[in-house]
């Protein structure tokens, strides 16, 4: 009986390793050591790091805009806008300089400048009215051919005065420039001519030399030459025009008179009801230009 019991107990006391399919079998140990299977993932881009997920909306916006993508058309437009802005800045700076100069001027100088501008405007209006009158006379004249010849003869005289081939007389001014130290240069005299022309001068003569549209001034040692004719100080300008316009044009702030005074020269201006400009120039035939009627 005891033997039978021992026989019956033997299966319970047997080592589990001897049981088929037990945990110590090689295949079971291998399965335990291998990691659990990872489910397959669909192919796609790698996930962004967690740091990128934490970016704010502003950071993502900046990241999308930089570096900027500039097209050729955008670059051209940017260059044009830059040029326009630069030009406006230069214009504003120039106007600011002019405004500063006017702010520093005296009241009487400002009044003189305004009077000169009004005079120039009036001259332009008078010239416009004169041309309109000539046109109306031509249109209304019964003998338009005779009227055209009359106006042509008058125009010829005017052009002769401007060309310096005809003597002229009329109201105007005389300006005398004393230059004892030889500081007056050709460009200063040329500036005076330009100011007088802008003020309405119709005929100008300097020391016996007729000044016309093609005249030029050059330095000649300590003197000045006009169209190759040497002239010496004192420089005497005879100018035909409206005296009330000519004299203020020379005396404006920073104008001819003040510039000459800075160069230690003196300029005096005298108005007169009769100025004679009798220096003449030879009519020069153009080298290439011909009348279209020839």
SENU-915668 format. One record per atom (N, C-alpha, C): x, y, z. Coordinates in steps of 0.2 Angstrom, whole numbers, padded with zeros to 4 digits, always signed. Example, Ala and Ser with C-alpha at 12.3 -4.5 7.8 and 13.67 -1.06 7.14 Angstrom:
BEGIN
+0066-0028+0039
+0062-0022+0039
+0066-0016+0039
+0064-0011+0035
+0068-0005+0036
+0064+0000+0039
END
This chain:
BEGIN
+0004-0006+0000
+0000+0000+0000
+0004+0006+0000
+0009+0006+0004
+0014+0012+0004
+0017+0012-0003
+0018+0007-0006
+0022+0007-0012
+0017+0010-0017
+0011+0009-0016
+0006+0011-0021
+0005+0019-0020
+0005+0021-0014
+0005+0028-0013
+0011+0032-0015
+0017+0029-0014
+0023+0032-0017
+0022+0033-0025
+0020+0028-0027
+0019+0028-0035
+0014+0033-0037
+0009+0034-0033
+0004+0039-0035
+0007+0046-0034
+0011+0047-0029
+0014+0054-0028
+0019+0056-0032
+0022+0051-0035
+0028+0053-0040
+0026+0058-0045
+0021+0057-0048
+0019+0062-0054
+0019+0069-0051
+0016+0070-0045
+0015+0077-0042
+0022+0080-0040
+0027+0076-0038
+0033+0078-0036
+0038+0079-0042
+0036+0077-0047
+0041+0077-0053
+0043+0085-0055
+0048+0086-0057
+0051+0093-0059
+0047+0095-0065
+0044+0101-0065
+0040+0104-0070
+0044+0105-0076
+0050+0105-0076
+0054+0106-0082
+0054+0100-0086
+0052+0094-0083
+0051+0088-0087
+0045+0087-0090
+0040+0092-0089
+0033+0091-0092
+0034+0094-0099
+0031+0091-0103
+0031+0093-0110
+0028+0100-0111
+0031+0105-0114
+0028+0111-0115
+0028+0116-0109
+0033+0114-0104
+0034+0118-0098
+0038+0124-0099
+0038+0128-0094
+0041+0135-0095
+0048+0135-0097
+0052+0129-0095
+0059+0129-0096
+0061+0126-0103
+0056+0125-0107
+0058+0122-0114
+0061+0127-0118
+0065+0126-0122
+0069+0131-0126
+0064+0136-0130
+0059+0133-0133
+0055+0138-0137
+0051+0142-0132
+0050+0140-0126
+0046+0145-0122
+0051+0150-0119
+0057+0148-0118
+0062+0153-0115
+0063+0158-0121
+0064+0156-0127
+0065+0161-0132
+0059+0166-0133
+0053+0163-0133
+0047+0168-0133
+0047+0173-0128
+0049+0171-0122
+0049+0176-0116
+0055+0181-0117
+0060+0179-0120
+0066+0184-0121
+0064+0189-0126
+0060+0187-0132
+0059+0192-0137
+0054+0197-0135
+0055+0204-0137
+0050+0209-0136
+0043+0208-0139
+0038+0211-0137
+0032+0210-0140
+0032+0213-0146
+0028+0210-0151
+0028+0213-0158
+0025+0220-0158
+0028+0224-0162
+0026+0231-0163
+0021+0232-0169
+0015+0234-0168
+0011+0235-0174
+0014+0239-0179
+0013+0236-0185
+0016+0240-0191
+0013+0247-0192
+0017+0252-0195
+0014+0259-0196
+0014+0260-0203
+0009+0264-0205
+0009+0266-0212
+0015+0271-0214
+0017+0270-0220
+0023+0275-0221
+0021+0282-0222
+0025+0286-0220
+0024+0294-0220
+0030+0297-0217
+0029+0304-0217
+0035+0308-0214
+0035+0307-0207
+0042+0308-0205
+0043+0307-0197
+0040+0312-0193
+0037+0311-0188
+0034+0316-0183
+0039+0321-0181
+0036+0327-0181
+0041+0333-0179
+0042+0332-0171
+0048+0334-0169
+0049+0334-0162
+0044+0338-0158
+0044+0336-0152
+0040+0339-0147
+0041+0346-0146
+0047+0348-0147
+0048+0355-0147
+0044+0360-0152
+0044+0357-0158
+0040+0360-0163
+0033+0361-0162
+0030+0356-0158
+0023+0356-0157
+0022+0361-0152
+0027+0363-0148
+0025+0368-0143
+0026+0375-0145
+0028+0376-0152
+0029+0383-0155
+0022+0387-0154
+0023+0394-0153
+0017+0398-0153
+0015+0400-0160
+0009+0403-0161
+0007+0405-0167
+0011+0410-0171
+0014+0415-0167
+0018+0420-0169
+0025+0417-0172
+0028+0412-0168
+0034+0409-0170
+0033+0405-0176
+0027+0401-0177
+0026+0398-0183
+0025+0402-0189
+0022+0408-0188
+0021+0413-0193
+0028+0416-0195
+0032+0418-0191
+0039+0420-0192
+0043+0415-0196
+0042+0409-0194
+0046+0403-0197
+0044+0402-0204
+0038+0403-0205
+0035+0403-0212
+0037+0408-0217
+0038+0414-0214
+0040+0420-0218
+0047+0421-0219
+0051+0418-0215
+0059+0419-0216
+0062+0412-0217
+0067+0412-0222
+0069+0418-0226
+0064+0420-0232
+0063+0426-0233
+0058+0429-0238
+0059+0426-0245
+0054+0425-0249
+0055+0423-0256
+0053+0429-0260
+0058+0432-0263
+0057+0438-0267
+0057+0436-0275
+0052+0438-0278
+0052+0437-0286
+0056+0443-0289
+0057+0442-0296
+0060+0447-0299
+0056+0454-0300
+0049+0453-0301
+0045+0458-0301
+0045+0462-0295
+0045+0459-0289
+0045+0462-0283
+0051+0466-0282
+0057+0463-0284
+0063+0467-0283
+0063+0473-0287
+0060+0473-0293
+0060+0479-0298
+0056+0484-0295
+0050+0482-0292
+0046+0487-0289
+0049+0490-0283
+0053+0486-0279
+0056+0489-0273
+0061+0494-0275
+0065+0493-0280
+0070+0497-0283
+0067+0504-0285
+0061+0503-0288
+0058+0509-0291
+0055+0513-0285
+0052+0510-0280
+0050+0514-0274
+0056+0517-0270
+0061+0514-0270
+0067+0517-0267
+0070+0523-0270
+0070+0523-0277
+0072+0528-0281
+0067+0534-0280
+0060+0533-0280
+0055+0538-0279
+0056+0541-0272
+0057+0537-0267
+0058+0539-0260
+0064+0544-0259
+0070+0542-0263
+0076+0546-0262
+0075+0552-0266
+0071+0552-0271
+0070+0559-0275
+0066+0563-0271
+0061+0561-0267
+0056+0565-0263
+0060+0568-0257
+0065+0563-0254
+0069+0566-0249
+0073+0572-0251
+0077+0571-0257
+0081+0576-0259
+0077+0583-0261
+0071+0582-0263
+0066+0588-0265
+0064+0591-0258
+0063+0587-0253
+0061+0590-0247
+0067+0594-0244
+0073+0591-0244
+0079+0594-0241
+0080+0601-0245
+0079+0601-0252
+0080+0607-0255
+0075+0612-0254
+0069+0610-0253
+0064+0615-0251
+0065+0618-0244
+0068+0613-0240
+0069+0615-0233
+0075+0621-0233
+0080+0620-0237
+0085+0625-0237
+0082+0631-0240
+0078+0631-0245
+0075+0637-0248
+0071+0641-0242
+0067+0637-0239
+0063+0639-0234
+0067+0643-0228
+0073+0639-0226
+0077+0642-0221
+0080+0649-0224
+0082+0649-0230
+0085+0656-0232
+0079+0661-0232
+0073+0659-0234
+0068+0664-0234
+0066+0667-0227
+0066+0662-0222
+0065+0663-0215
+0070+0669-0212
+0076+0668-0215
+0081+0673-0212
+0081+0680-0216
+0077+0680-0221
+0077+0687-0225
+0073+0692-0221
+0074+0698-0223
+0070+0703-0220
+0064+0704-0223
+0059+0708-0220
+0052+0709-0223
+0053+0712-0229
+0057+0717-0230
+0057+0721-0236
+0060+0717-0242
+0065+0712-0240
+0068+0708-0245
+0062+0703-0248
+0058+0701-0243
+0053+0696-0245
+0048+0700-0250
+0046+0706-0248
+0042+0710-0252
+0045+0711-0259
+0051+0712-0259
+0055+0713-0266
+0055+0707-0270
+0056+0701-0267
+0055+0695-0271
+0048+0694-0273
+0043+0695-0269
+0036+0695-0272
+0035+0699-0277
+0037+0705-0277
+0036+0710-0282
+0039+0708-0289
+0045+0705-0288
+0049+0703-0294
+0045+0697-0297
+0042+0692-0293
+0038+0687-0296
+0032+0689-0299
+0029+0694-0296
+0023+0697-0299
+0024+0701-0306
+0030+0704-0306
+0032+0707-0312
+0033+0702-0318
+0037+0697-0316
+0038+0692-0321
+0031+0689-0324
+0027+0688-0319
+0020+0685-0321
+0016+0690-0326
+0017+0696-0324
+0014+0701-0328
+0017+0702-0335
+0023+0701-0336
+0027+0701-0342
+0024+0695-0347
+0024+0690-0344
+0021+0684-0347
+0014+0685-0350
+0010+0688-0345
+0003+0689-0347
+0003+0694-0353
+0007+0699-0353
+0007+0704-0358
+0009+0701-0365
+0014+0697-0364
+0017+0694-0370
+0011+0689-0373
+0008+0686-0369
+0002+0681-0371
-0003+0686-0375
-0005+0691-0372
-0010+0695-0374
-0008+0698-0381
-0002+0700-0382
+0001+0703-0388
+0000+0698-0394
+0002+0692-0392
+0002+0686-0397
-0005+0685-0399
-0010+0685-0394
-0017+0684-0396
-0020+0690-0400
-0017+0696-0399
-0020+0702-0403
-0017+0701-0410
-0011+0699-0411
-0009+0698-0418
-0013+0693-0421
-0014+0688-0418
-0018+0682-0421
-0025+0685-0423
-0028+0689-0419
-0035+0692-0420
-0035+0696-0426
-0029+0701-0426
-0029+0705-0432
-0028+0702-0439
-0024+0696-0438
-0023+0693-0445
-0030+0690-0447
-0034+0687-0442
-0040+0684-0444
-0045+0689-0446
-0045+0695-0443
-0051+0699-0445
-0049+0704-0450
-0042+0705-0452
-0040+0710-0457
-0043+0708-0464
-0045+0713-0468
-0048+0712-0475
-0042+0710-0479
-0036+0713-0478
-0031+0711-0482
-0026+0708-0478
-0026+0701-0477
-0022+0698-0472
-0015+0698-0475
-0014+0698-0481
-0007+0698-0484
-0003+0704-0481
-0006+0710-0482
-0003+0716-0480
-0002+0716-0472
-0007+0714-0468
-0006+0714-0461
-0001+0709-0459
+0000+0703-0463
+0006+0699-0461
+0012+0702-0463
+0013+0706-0468
+0019+0709-0470
+0021+0715-0464
+0016+0718-0462
+0017+0723-0457
+0019+0720-0450
+0016+0714-0448
+0018+0711-0442
+0025+0708-0443
+0027+0706-0449
+0033+0703-0450
+0039+0708-0450
+0037+0714-0452
+0042+0720-0452
+0044+0722-0444
+0038+0722-0440
+0039+0723-0433
+0043+0718-0430
+0041+0712-0432
+0045+0706-0429
+0052+0706-0431
+0054+0708-0437
+0061+0709-0439
+0065+0714-0435
+0062+0719-0433
+0065+0724-0429
+0066+0721-0422
+0061+0718-0419
+0062+0715-0412
+0068+0710-0412
+0068+0706-0418
+0073+0701-0418
+0080+0704-0419
+0080+0710-0423
+0086+0713-0424
+0089+0716-0417
+0085+0718-0413
+0087+0721-0406
+0090+0715-0402
+0086+0709-0402
+0088+0703-0398
+0095+0701-0401
+0096+0701-0408
+0102+0698-0411
+0108+0703-0411
+0106+0709-0409
+0112+0714-0408
+0114+0718-0414
+0110+0717-0420
+0111+0720-0426
+0108+0727-0427
+0104+0729-0422
+0100+0735-0423
+0101+0739-0416
+0103+0745-0416
+0103+0749-0410
+0096+0750-0407
+0097+0751-0400
+0090+0752-0397
+0091+0757-0391
+0085+0760-0390
+0085+0765-0384
+0078+0764-0380
+0078+0766-0374
+0072+0765-0370
+0074+0765-0363
+0069+0765-0358
+0070+0765-0351
+0074+0759-0349
+0078+0760-0343
+0082+0754-0341
+0086+0757-0335
+0092+0753-0334
+0096+0755-0329
+0104+0755-0331
+0108+0757-0327
+0115+0757-0328
+0118+0754-0322
+0122+0749-0322
+0125+0746-0317
+0133+0746-0318
+0136+0749-0312
+0143+0750-0313
+0146+0745-0307
+0151+0741-0309
+0154+0737-0304
+0162+0739-0304
+0163+0741-0298
+0170+0743-0296
+0174+0737-0293
+0180+0735-0296
+0184+0729-0294
+0191+0731-0293
+0193+0735-0288
+0199+0737-0287
+0204+0731-0285
+0202+0726-0282
+0206+0720-0280
+0206+0715-0285
+0203+0715-0291
+0203+0710-0296
+0200+0703-0294
+0195+0704-0290
+0191+0698-0287
+0185+0696-0291
+0183+0700-0296
+0177+0698-0300
+0179+0694-0306
+0176+0688-0306
+0177+0684-0312
+0172+0683-0317
+0173+0680-0322
+0168+0679-0328
+0162+0677-0326
+0162+0671-0321
+0155+0668-0319
+0151+0673-0316
+0154+0678-0312
+0150+0683-0308
+0146+0688-0313
+0150+0690-0318
+0147+0694-0323
+0141+0690-0327
+0143+0684-0328
+0137+0680-0332
+0131+0679-0328
+0132+0678-0321
+0126+0678-0316
+0122+0684-0317
+0126+0690-0317
+0122+0696-0318
+0118+0697-0324
+0121+0694-0330
+0117+0694-0336
+0111+0690-0336
+0112+0684-0332
+0106+0679-0332
+0101+0682-0328
+0102+0686-0322
+0097+0689-0318
+0094+0695-0322
+0097+0698-0326
+0094+0704-0330
+0090+0701-0335
+0092+0696-0338
+0087+0693-0343
+0081+0690-0340
+0082+0687-0334
+0076+0684-0331
+0071+0690-0329
+0074+0695-0327
+0070+0701-0325
+0067+0705-0331
+0068+0703-0337
+0065+0706-0343
+0069+0711-0347
+0076+0710-0346
+0080+0714-0350
+0080+0713-0358
+0079+0718-0362
+0078+0717-0369
+0085+0718-0373
+0089+0722-0370
+0095+0724-0374
+0101+0725-0368
+0107+0722-0369
+0112+0723-0364
+0118+0725-0368
+0122+0729-0365
+0129+0731-0367
+0133+0732-0361
+0139+0728-0362
+0144+0729-0357
+0151+0731-0359
+0153+0737-0357
+0159+0741-0359
+0160+0741-0367
+0154+0743-0370
+0155+0743-0377
+0154+0737-0381
+0152+0731-0378
+0151+0725-0381
+0144+0723-0381
+0141+0722-0386
+0134+0720-0386
+0133+0712-0384
+0129+0711-0379
+0128+0705-0376
+0122+0702-0379
+0122+0696-0382
+0116+0693-0386
+0116+0686-0383
+0111+0682-0386
+0110+0675-0383
+0116+0670-0383
+0120+0671-0388
+0126+0667-0389
+0132+0669-0386
+0132+0675-0382
+0138+0678-0379
+0141+0673-0374
+0147+0674-0373
+0150+0670-0368
+0156+0674-0364
+0157+0672-0358
+0162+0676-0354
+0167+0671-0352
+0173+0674-0352
+0179+0670-0350
+0184+0674-0346
+0188+0671-0342
+0193+0675-0338
+0199+0676-0342
+0202+0682-0342
+0207+0684-0346
+0212+0687-0342
+0217+0683-0338
+0221+0686-0334
+0218+0689-0328
+0219+0695-0326
+0215+0699-0321
+0209+0702-0324
+0207+0701-0330
+0202+0704-0333
+0197+0699-0335
+0192+0701-0339
+0187+0697-0342
+0186+0698-0349
+0184+0693-0353
+0183+0694-0360
+0176+0692-0362
+0173+0696-0366
+0166+0695-0368
+0166+0693-0376
+0164+0687-0377
+0165+0685-0384
+0172+0686-0387
+0177+0685-0383
+0184+0686-0385
+0186+0693-0385
+0182+0698-0383
+0184+0705-0382
+0186+0706-0375
+0192+0708-0374
+0194+0709-0367
+0191+0716-0364
+0188+0716-0358
+0186+0722-0355
+0189+0722-0348
+0190+0728-0346
+0193+0729-0339
+0188+0733-0335
+0189+0732-0328
+0185+0736-0323
+0187+0743-0323
+0182+0747-0322
+0175+0746-0319
+0171+0743-0325
+0166+0738-0323
+0162+0735-0328
+0155+0739-0328
+0154+0742-0334
+0148+0746-0335
+0142+0742-0339
+0137+0741-0336
+0131+0737-0339
+0126+0743-0341
+0124+0743-0348
+0119+0747-0350
+0113+0742-0352
+0107+0743-0349
+0102+0738-0349
+0095+0741-0351
+0092+0739-0356
+0085+0742-0358
+0080+0737-0355
+0075+0740-0352
+0070+0736-0349
+0066+0740-0344
+0062+0737-0340
+0058+0740-0335
+0062+0741-0329
+0064+0748-0327
+0068+0749-0322
+0066+0746-0315
+0059+0746-0314
+0056+0744-0308
+0057+0736-0307
+0058+0733-0312
+0059+0725-0312
+0067+0724-0312
+0071+0728-0316
+0078+0726-0316
+0082+0727-0310
+0081+0733-0307
+0085+0735-0301
+0083+0730-0295
+0077+0728-0293
+0076+0723-0288
+0079+0716-0289
+0079+0714-0295
+0082+0708-0297
+0089+0707-0295
+0093+0713-0296
+0100+0713-0294
+0101+0714-0286
+0096+0716-0283
+0097+0717-0276
+0093+0712-0271
+0091+0707-0274
+0087+0702-0270
+0093+0699-0265
+0090+0696-0259
+0095+0693-0254
+0099+0687-0258
+0105+0687-0257
+0110+0682-0260
+0110+0684-0268
+0108+0689-0270
+0109+0691-0277
+0115+0693-0280
+0115+0697-0285
+0121+0699-0288
+0125+0704-0284
+0122+0709-0281
+0125+0714-0278
+0128+0712-0271
+0124+0707-0268
+0127+0705-0261
+0133+0700-0263
+0133+0696-0268
+0138+0692-0270
+0145+0696-0272
+0144+0701-0275
+0150+0705-0277
+0152+0709-0271
+0148+0711-0266
+0151+0714-0260
+0155+0709-0256
+0153+0702-0256
+0157+0697-0252
+0164+0696-0255
+0164+0698-0262
+0171+0698-0265
+0174+0704-0265
+0172+0709-0260
+0175+0715-0259
+0175+0720-0266
+0170+0719-0269
+0168+0723-0275
+0162+0727-0274
+0161+0732-0277
+0155+0736-0276
+0151+0737-0283
+0144+0737-0282
+0140+0738-0288
+0135+0743-0286
+0134+0748-0291
+0129+0753-0290
+0124+0753-0296
+0118+0754-0294
+0113+0753-0300
+0109+0760-0300
+0108+0763-0306
+0105+0769-0307
+0099+0768-0312
+0093+0770-0311
+0088+0770-0315
+0088+0776-0320
+0085+0775-0326
+0085+0780-0331
+0079+0779-0336
+0077+0785-0338
+0071+0784-0343
+0074+0783-0350
+0080+0784-0351
+0083+0783-0358
+0090+0780-0357
+0090+0774-0360
+0097+0771-0360
+0098+0769-0368
+0104+0771-0370
+0105+0769-0377
+0110+0764-0377
+0108+0759-0381
+0112+0753-0382
+0114+0753-0390
+0120+0755-0391
+0122+0756-0398
+0127+0752-0401
+0130+0748-0397
+0135+0743-0399
+0132+0738-0403
+0135+0736-0409
+0131+0732-0414
+0136+0726-0415
+0132+0721-0418
+0136+0714-0420
+0134+0713-0427
+0139+0710-0430
+0138+0708-0437
+0133+0702-0438
+0129+0703-0442
+0124+0697-0443
+0128+0691-0446
+0128+0686-0443
+0131+0680-0445
+0127+0675-0448
+0129+0673-0454
+0125+0668-0458
+0126+0661-0455
+0121+0657-0453
+0122+0651-0450
+0125+0646-0455
+0129+0642-0452
+0133+0637-0456
+0129+0632-0459
+0124+0630-0456
+0120+0624-0459
+0112+0626-0459
+0110+0630-0455
+0102+0631-0455
+0101+0636-0461
+0095+0634-0464
+0093+0638-0470
+0085+0639-0469
+0083+0644-0472
+0075+0645-0471
+0072+0640-0475
+0066+0638-0473
+0062+0632-0476
+0059+0635-0482
+0059+0641-0483
+0056+0644-0490
+0061+0644-0495
+0067+0643-0494
+0072+0644-0499
+0073+0637-0503
END
